[in-house]
Amino acid sequence: MKTGVLFITWLLLVASAQAAPLLTGRSEGVEFRVDEVLSGLDIPWGMAFVSPQELVFTERAGRVQRLDLQSGRLVALSGVPPVFSRGQGGMLDVAVPPGYRPGEWLYFTYSKMLPTGGATTLARARLEKDALQDWQDLFTTLPVSTSGHHFGSRIAFDGQGHLYFTIGDRGERENGQNTATHAGSVLRLQLDGTVPPDNPDLGPQAQPEIWTYGHRNPQGLAYDGDSGRLWLNEHGPRGGDEINLLAAGGNYGWPVVSHGMEYWGPVAVGEGSSRPGVTDPLKVYIPSIAPGSLLLYRGAAFPAWRGNLLAGALSLQHLNRVVLDGAGRPVAEERLLGELEERIRSLVESPEGWLYLGTDSGRILRLRPALP
């Protein structure tokens, strides 16, 4: 049986190698190729490996599917709740904790359909055969709104029993500085959805789940278990996308402090680009690249990328690679895959260290070293 599986895997690799790639290129001395894995999807928003050859991914319109990369079998999973699919809302991220084993909890964020609108919600479920069983909504954020703007939302784990997930300002700028609401913040919860006792105390009116605030629409989050660093990237308005290194209780400025401009004219947003009491971003993108994801690369396939941040860019349509120094600060940048002209929404690293990329055109692509 094992020999047969290895033979099938070898045949698939040979077939993939023989098919013409969408793109080839070079980075840090390594030749790479990009191939199409799937197409015809509805914005694959989040992806997670649940086994070495099985990929679970969300589609923003409300579907969750599982793809067997060996056989090509694709299954829409049952047990998915209705979603508030309006504007940027819908089924969002999917993630598994470090050390995940089949049958354990998968975690999701989605915009939940409620009588008065939608709200970014954290949930979990178990994957059993072709179904998501025991779906549990662990935490529903405030406010509930009919707006279709700025839901976030990405998930990251610290490997110590906590998860973090991001919430956009829901299109209301003042939410960024209002800790009485969850909007415009990063939340930190225990894996069962309860509040950790050591979360920061931001005052009597503040929501206890808040870890950091002052964010506009953060759609990328990456945790480094070795250093304990947590990075976030977020959309600015017109210009002023940011990479931030998060610290408990930190205020990251939106909308009082910003590097962006108003959409309606050449007028700066906020009071300035820095001020006391606000943590400055590590990196600012002007013009905006519109970051849709964030990943800390740890793989073996691209050794020179280890410890780099990788982000999908929506408006400038590329894979953004940021080199960090020993303190976790950006020191160099490379822009890859621009020839594809794809809005890259989601990223996940495979066990081999290959990258899978979800695009707003409804494709899943694979980036790996070119075969000799």
Buried (B, 14 or more C-beta within 10 A) or exposed (E): EEEEEEEEEEEBEEEBEEEEBBBEBEBEEBEBBBBEBBEEBBBBBBBBBBBEBBBBBBBBEBBBBBBEBBEEEEBEBEBBBEBBBBBBBBBBBBBBBEEBEEEEBBBBBBBBBEEEBBBBBBBBBBBEEEBBEEBEBBBBBBBBBEBBBBBBBBBBBBEEEBBBBBBBBBBBBEBBBBBBBBBBBBBBBBBEBEBBEEBBEBEEEBBBBBBBBBBBBBBBBBBBEEEEBBBBBBBBBBBBBBBBBBEBBBBBBBBBBBBBBEEEEEEBBBEEBEEEEBBBBBBBBEBBBBBBBBBBBBBEBBEEBEBBBBBBBBBBBBBBBBBBEEEBEBEEEBEBBBEBEBBBBBBBBBEEBBBBBBBBBBBBBBBBBBEE
